[in-house]
Amino acid sequence: MAEVYEMPELAESVVEGEVLRWIKKEGERVERDEPFVEIMTEKVTVEVPAPHAGTLIKTLAAEGQVLPVGAPLAVFGEPGEDVEAALKSFVPHHGHGHGAPAAPAAPAEPAAPGLTPPPVQAVPVPPNVPTSLPSNGTTSTPQRVQREGRPLAAPAVRQYAREKGVDLALVAGSGPSGRIRRTDVDQFVSDRRGEAHPAEAAAASGALWRGPSDRLEPLKGLRRVIAQRMPQSKRTAAHTYNVDEADMTALVELRKRLKPMAQEQGVKLTYLPFIIKAAVAALKKFPYVNASIDDATHEIIVRSDYNISVAVDTEHGLTVPVIHNADARSVLDLAREVTRLAEAARANRLTPADVQHGTFTISNSGSVGGLFTLPVINLPEVAILGVHPIKQRAVVREGAVVAREMTYFSLSYDHRLVDGALAVRFLSELIRLLETPDFLLIAG
């Protein structure tokens, strides 16, 4: 009997995924655990294995289409089996609750001229939850949306609703399980005022001009994820910054001595493992920098784990794999893990475990150049360290001008939790450790 395969829940808290590529085509035979589709979420890109052997009878999403977790993705079975019957009897296991009836998905925002949006498939949504409120230009009192429990919404959306003076109990959600998105809040505000939806207004007015030789590309894949997460971080966290300089001469000399020994063990030794080691030691001294804010419960989560996220530049965009239990690793072990994660990220081979539960992020632009950057905080973390090029500069030491290996470190931090004095002390401690790096080799 034909069986419907749903969009899987590939990582914790992920609510949707984008179909990047169908590895198998309709009508092709698939063996059990053989990859048949490549899915990207906001955290990871995964080649999804087939649940069992059979024929991929029907694909239910186009490449580039985003589906919520639990939505029908593909139908497996044998040629000639009834696809419609399988879809009618389909009950999702993730994302929507059992027994939810099928209904059309909320309409997608208009695509830019010249781009053809992928077809929208029917996906299940909870009963009694309208996908939009009627826009009639009246000022009648909005009614509470019928739902069980508290409205589902990300912390950034809750904050945005508060800024707009919107009660989320009155807003219908178009996301998975009725989850409220920022666009739903905008829709509610515009309906209340009798205005057009912001996205529709922009499309109608042709606000963005296009030259005759311009090339149009769909915003998809990792770039789409980045475009969603960066503004969310800027809206949610109260970004503040601190920059300081460090004399890395001792570390440059230490690495030079250790590099041949590391190579004998097949390890590429960069400066990053030493910086990770120093960051962990500083985080232990200043634990609020290794924390998160839960906006939904109004709690501070002070992390007991030291999982260091490392930003990796790939041809698809920036991705942030995680070195787990960095406090228990030696400098050489950290170097091995940095290399493994960077290679996996560039080859699109990161697993869900490789991108989960980060507590503090390091963004290393030292190999690229520039003076310094002010990176965007990687939510739900509260700080991110910017690492920059080491350059020989003339500095004054004991009244004499000498050449030293100097660099800048920047700390972007969430001022809702991390005060300026704490940020300065954290960065000063990190720099102190790097300027006397021998301690890092014996630090536990």
C-alpha positions as a printed Julia matrix, in Angstrom:
444×3 Matrix{Float64}:
   0.0    0.0     0.0
   1.25   3.5    -0.88
   2.63   5.41    2.11
   3.02   9.16    2.56
   6.36  10.4     3.91
   6.13  13.71    5.78
   8.6   16.56    6.18
  10.8   15.23    9.01
  11.75  17.1    12.18
  15.49  17.25   11.49
  16.58  19.25   14.54
  15.22  20.52   17.83
  12.87  23.54   17.51
  12.98  23.44   13.67
   9.47  23.95   12.29
  10.01  23.92    8.52
  12.4   22.77    5.83
  13.28  23.69    2.27
  13.49  21.07   -0.46
  16.89  21.77   -1.98
  17.15  18.82   -4.37
  15.32  15.64   -5.25
  18.09  13.04   -5.37
  15.59  10.5    -6.72
  12.95  11.3    -9.33
   9.35  10.14   -9.58
   9.2    6.53  -10.72
  12.7    5.62   -9.54
  13.41   2.7    -7.25
  14.75   3.58   -3.77
  16.36   1.2    -1.31
  15.83   1.43    2.44
  18.07   4.15    3.99
  19.13   5.37    0.55
  19.07   9.21    0.33
  16.19  10.41   -1.83
  15.89  14.15   -1.06
  18.11  16.92    0.28
  16.43  19.15    2.87
  17.71  22.39    4.37
  16.49  23.79    7.68
  17.64  26.9     9.49
  20.22  24.72   11.27
  21.42  22.0     8.93
  21.33  20.53    5.42
  20.62  16.79    5.34
  20.26  14.1     2.69
  17.16  12.3     3.99
  17.15   8.48    3.77
  14.16   6.54    2.47
  12.06   4.92    5.24
  11.87   1.62    3.35
  12.51   0.1    -0.07
  10.06   0.89   -2.84
   9.29   3.28   -5.67
   9.13   7.05   -5.27
   5.65   7.31   -6.75
   5.03  11.03   -6.2
   6.98  14.09   -5.05
   4.74  16.63   -3.32
   7.0   19.68   -3.3
   9.1   21.5    -5.86
  12.8   22.18   -5.36
  13.08  25.47   -3.49
   9.71  25.05   -1.77
   9.45  25.42    2.01
   7.19  23.01    3.9
   6.31  22.85    7.59
   7.37  19.83    9.62
   4.68  17.15    9.24
   3.48  18.24    5.81
   3.24  15.56    3.07
   6.56  15.41    1.22
   6.53  12.25   -0.92
   4.6    9.05   -1.58
   6.34   5.65   -1.61
   4.92   2.36   -2.79
   4.68   0.38   -6.0
   3.81   1.7    -9.47
   0.07   1.96  -10.05
  -0.94   2.32   -6.38
  -3.52   4.99   -5.49
  -1.72   8.19   -4.45
  -4.93  10.12   -3.72
  -6.18   7.44   -1.36
  -2.88   7.52    0.52
  -3.06  11.29    0.86
  -6.65  11.19    2.11
  -5.78   8.71    4.85
  -2.54  10.49    5.79
  -2.14  11.5     9.45
   0.99  13.52   10.33
   3.27  12.42   13.17
   5.07  15.74   13.62
   4.21  19.39   13.6
   0.41  19.38   13.44
  -0.95  16.89   15.93
  -2.78  13.69   15.13
  -5.98  13.71   13.19
  -5.68  17.27   11.84
  -7.61  17.67    8.59
  -5.95  18.75    5.4
  -6.45  22.35    4.33
  -4.77  24.7     1.85
  -1.61  26.36    3.05
  -1.57  30.1     3.6
  -0.88  31.96    0.35
   2.77  32.72   -0.3
   3.88  36.32   -0.63
   4.07  37.51   -4.26
   7.31  36.6    -5.98
   9.48  39.22   -7.62
   8.66  39.87  -11.29
  10.46  37.39  -13.51
  10.54  34.65  -10.9
   8.02  31.82  -10.96
   7.14  30.61   -7.47
   6.92  26.85   -6.94
   3.43  25.37   -6.67
   1.99  25.31   -3.15
   0.88  21.9    -1.92
  -1.94  21.27    0.51
  -0.66  20.87    4.08
  -2.54  20.01    7.26
  -3.36  22.81    9.71
  -5.15  22.62   13.06
  -8.95  22.72   13.02
 -10.82  25.93   13.88
  -7.8   28.13   13.11
  -8.44  30.53   10.21
  -5.44  31.26    7.99
  -6.19  34.99    7.86
  -8.57  37.59    9.22
 -11.03  39.27    6.85
  -9.88  42.67    5.67
 -12.95  44.85    5.37
 -11.66  48.22    6.52
 -13.99  48.26    9.52
 -13.07  48.96   13.12
 -15.1   46.14   14.68
 -13.64  44.53   17.8
 -11.28  41.67   16.86
 -12.31  38.25   18.13
 -10.04  35.83   19.97
  -8.82  33.0    17.76
 -10.07  29.59   18.88
  -7.05  27.54   19.96
  -5.91  25.37   22.81
  -3.43  26.92   25.2
  -1.05  29.81   24.64
  -0.54  31.16   21.09
   2.51  29.61   19.43
   5.11  32.2    18.43
   8.87  32.68   18.5
  10.28  35.1    21.11
  11.16  37.61   18.38
   7.56  37.54   17.12
   6.22  38.06   20.66
   8.53  41.06   21.06
   7.46  42.42   17.67
   3.78  42.03   18.62
   4.39  43.93   21.87
   6.06  46.74   19.93
   3.02  46.9    17.64
   0.58  46.75   20.58
  -0.93  43.49   19.3
  -2.48  40.81   21.51
  -1.38  37.48   20.0
  -4.56  35.85   21.25
  -6.33  37.79   18.48
  -3.92  36.81   15.7
  -4.39  33.79   13.44
  -1.15  31.94   12.72
  -0.24  30.72    9.24
   2.72  28.62   10.38
   2.88  24.95   11.39
   0.37  24.07   14.14
  -1.0   27.61   13.9
   2.36  29.16   14.82
   2.21  32.95   14.5
   4.77  34.58   12.25
   5.85  38.21   11.9
   3.86  38.47    8.68
   0.72  37.36   10.56
   1.19  40.25   12.99
   1.63  42.63   10.04
  -1.49  41.19    8.44
  -3.48  41.69   11.66
  -2.33  45.31   11.97
  -3.12  46.1     8.35
  -6.53  44.39    8.53
  -7.35  46.38   11.64
  -6.49  49.58    9.81
  -8.12  48.5     6.56
  -4.77  48.65    4.75
  -3.12  46.34    2.25
  -0.66  43.73    3.52
   2.86  45.27    3.53
   4.24  42.64    1.15
   1.32  43.09   -1.24
   1.67  46.86   -1.11
   5.37  46.65   -1.92
   4.75  44.28   -4.83
   1.95  46.46   -6.2
   3.96  49.64   -5.99
   7.03  48.14   -7.62
   9.19  49.68   -4.89
  12.37  47.94   -6.05
  13.43  49.02   -9.53
  14.98  46.57  -11.97
  17.41  47.45  -14.73
  17.15  45.8   -18.14
  20.38  43.82  -17.6
  19.79  42.86  -13.96
  19.84  39.16  -13.1
  17.1   37.88  -10.79
  17.8   34.98   -8.44
  15.39  33.38   -5.96
  16.23  33.93   -2.3
  16.53  30.31   -1.22
  18.65  27.75    0.57
  21.15  28.92    3.15
  20.88  32.51    1.96
  17.14  32.47    2.74
  17.87  31.16    6.23
  20.47  33.88    6.83
  18.07  36.54    5.54
  15.49  35.38    8.1
  17.77  34.9    11.1
  19.88  38.07   10.92
  16.96  40.55   11.16
  15.4   38.36   13.86
  18.58  38.65   15.92
  18.8   42.41   15.43
  15.14  42.85   16.41
  15.39  40.63   19.49
  18.81  41.25   21.05
  19.89  44.71   22.22
  23.15  44.63   20.23
  26.04  46.48   21.87
  29.74  46.21   21.11
  33.2   46.27   22.65
  36.54  46.22   20.79
  40.02  45.74   22.29
  43.48  44.95   20.97
  45.77  42.08   21.9
  49.49  41.43   21.63
  49.66  37.96   20.07
  53.43  37.75   19.78
  53.77  35.01   22.41
  50.97  32.98   20.8
  52.5   33.36   17.33
  55.79  31.98   18.67
  54.06  29.15   20.58
  52.11  28.05   17.53
  55.27  28.15   15.43
  56.95  25.74   17.86
  53.96  23.38   18.12
  52.93  23.34   14.44
  55.44  20.66   13.31
  54.46  18.35   16.2
  50.77  18.8    15.31
  51.48  18.0    11.67
  53.15  14.75   12.71
  49.78  13.76   14.22
  47.9   14.81   11.1
  46.49  17.96   12.74
  46.36  21.4    11.14
  47.09  23.79   14.01
  45.66  27.29   13.55
  45.17  30.05   16.1
  41.49  29.23   16.51
  41.87  26.27   18.95
  43.88  28.5    21.31
  41.2   31.2    21.08
  38.46  28.66   21.8
  40.42  27.45   24.84
  40.81  31.01   26.14
  37.14  31.79   25.46
  36.0   28.78   27.5
  38.2   29.82   30.44
  36.78  33.36   30.28
  33.21  32.05   30.02
  33.73  30.01   33.18
  34.8   33.17   34.98
  31.91  35.23   33.56
  29.0   32.75   33.15
  26.37  35.3    32.06
  28.21  35.56   28.73
  27.52  31.82   28.32
  23.76  32.18   28.79
  20.42  32.63   27.01
  17.24  34.6    27.65
  13.93  32.72   27.4
  11.52  35.49   26.43
   8.53  33.16   26.7
   9.14  32.34   30.39
  11.12  35.47   31.35
  14.03  33.35   32.6
  17.8   33.52   32.28
  19.34  30.17   31.34
  22.92  30.07   32.62
  24.52  27.25   30.65
  26.53  24.51   32.33
  27.81  23.28   28.96
  30.5   25.04   26.94
  29.51  24.36   23.34
  31.38  26.75   21.09
  29.78  27.58   17.74
  32.27  28.44   14.99
  31.12  30.44   11.97
  32.25  28.78    8.71
  32.24  30.55    5.34
  30.96  28.25    2.58
  30.07  28.79   -1.06
  26.4   28.64   -0.03
  26.76  31.2     2.78
  27.65  31.33    6.46
  26.9   28.29    8.61
  27.62  27.74   12.31
  28.52  24.2    13.46
  29.1   23.52   17.17
  32.09  22.1    19.07
  30.44  20.31   21.98
  32.08  20.06   25.4
  34.91  22.35   24.36
  35.99  22.66   27.99
  36.95  18.96   28.06
  39.07  19.06   24.88
  42.79  19.68   24.43
  44.13  22.21   21.94
  44.92  19.41   19.46
  41.48  17.85   19.89
  39.87  21.24   19.31
  41.97  21.63   16.15
  40.79  18.25   14.85
  37.14  19.11   15.52
  37.43  22.55   13.91
  38.82  20.91   10.75
  36.15  18.18   10.73
  33.26  20.61   11.13
  34.61  23.08    8.56
  35.05  20.33    5.96
  31.58  18.92    6.69
  30.01  22.38    6.43
  31.62  23.11    3.07
  30.55  19.7     1.75
  26.97  20.06    3.08
  27.51  17.02    5.31
  26.75  18.43    8.76
  24.42  16.31   10.88
  21.66  17.74   13.11
  23.87  17.02   16.13
  26.65  19.15   14.6
  24.56  22.34   14.79
  22.59  21.98   18.04
  22.96  23.45   21.51
  25.61  26.1    20.93
  26.22  28.42   23.9
  28.73  30.97   22.52
  29.91  31.77   18.99
  33.28  32.72   17.51
  33.37  34.39   14.1
  36.86  34.28   12.6
  37.45  36.74    9.76
  41.21  36.8    10.31
  42.02  34.86    7.14
  39.89  37.2     5.02
  41.25  40.58    6.14
  39.91  43.9     7.3
  40.51  45.78   10.55
  37.64  44.39   12.64
  33.96  43.49   12.33
  30.93  43.63   14.61
  29.18  40.28   14.01
  25.48  39.67   14.63
  24.59  37.61   17.73
  23.69  33.99   17.03
  20.37  33.61   18.89
  19.54  32.3    21.45
  23.1   33.02   22.6
  23.84  36.43   24.14
  27.32  37.13   22.74
  29.59  36.49   19.76
  33.35  37.01   19.53
  34.87  38.55   16.41
  38.41  37.34   15.62
  40.53  39.4    13.22
  43.85  39.37   11.34
  47.13  39.27   13.27
  49.41  41.95   11.83
  52.82  43.2    12.79
  52.56  46.76   14.09
  54.8   49.27   15.8
  53.89  49.61   19.48
  55.53  51.14   22.55
  56.96  48.74   25.12
  58.88  50.13   28.11
  59.44  53.44   26.35
  60.74  51.9    23.12
  58.99  51.45   19.77
  59.06  47.76   18.84
  57.38  45.48   16.29
  54.75  43.18   17.79
  52.12  40.79   16.41
  48.89  42.65   17.13
  45.2   41.98   16.53
  41.74  43.23   17.49
  38.97  41.28   19.21
  35.36  42.46   19.13
  32.49  41.3    21.3
  28.89  41.8    20.19
  26.64  41.24   23.19
  22.99  41.41   24.2
  22.7   44.36   26.57
  19.49  42.91   27.99
  21.69  40.51   29.97
  25.33  41.48   29.53
  26.3   44.9    30.89
  29.14  46.91   29.39
  31.44  46.4    32.37
  30.93  42.63   32.19
  31.68  42.63   28.46
  34.9   44.58   29.03
  36.01  42.24   31.82
  35.26  39.15   29.73
  37.22  40.44   26.74
  40.12  41.57   28.96
  40.32  38.09   30.52
  40.32  36.41   27.11
  43.11  38.7    25.92
  45.13  38.15   29.11
  45.04  34.4    28.53
  46.06  34.72   24.88
  48.92  37.04   25.71
  50.28  34.39   28.15
  49.27  31.29   26.17
  51.34  28.59   27.85
  48.65  28.28   30.5
  46.16  27.17   27.83
  48.12  23.99   27.21
  47.56  22.76   30.77
  44.13  24.3    31.43
  41.44  21.68   32.13
